[in-house]
């Protein structure tokens, strides 16, 4: 099974991004993220054998407790860059506490044979994926006309272990375990 850890978004944040996506979707033929799938990934795990699932949950339960993390969504951008985009995202500002959570998750997973990522943790909200080059001028014009790129904020107080299963309309994410911060 294909797994990752992440933070769920509260209803008020999902509503903000639903309105944004409704306004931007018609401007470019991208693989837009369904609103019900929006989340903040803290660690991609990848393929994991089901018979080792309890071992994985046990390791994640060892992530140190912490206060809630303030998360602000600001700005829009592209990975790796605007000239050759593969991902269209909303920016996440969460201070060093969010990176510390990702680091702590890496630390408890390392003994299971899941070494930390090579690249620096870069929290973001994936709004769309770009599989092949498409015209983006109308999307860029729509972004330029937005009244604000300060979208929403919330307090993250838990993370989840998710299973990702491919489906006809995109991946289906199922929560397998919950890990409260405090």
C-alpha angles and dihedrals in degrees: 000000000000113000143181138166122236151147122260120228121234121241096259091055092047089051092054092050092044090058091046093049093047089056096044104039096078092055099067138019099238134140094261119201113246110241091236089061098051113123141135112256114220096177135001108217102176125196114008129176113247093224088063095050095105090050089054093048090049091053093048090050086064093065103121118257117253142171119272115284120233109230123192125185112215134157135003128247151153137253123248090000143310094264094058105018122183098165131033110204147175114233123247123211111190107139126233092311092076093049088047090055091051090048092050091050089051090050096054092044097050094079088055091061096266105120119198120274115271093225126070116266109262112183114210141146111243108224098171143355124223113212098176134009113285132170109275101177095103091047091050090049091050090050091050090054095053112119091223141357092208099102116169146320138213144162114257110212103166144019132216140215107233134194116215117207123180114242137178092260094039135286121336115218120207124187110232100175140005125219114192116205096226 
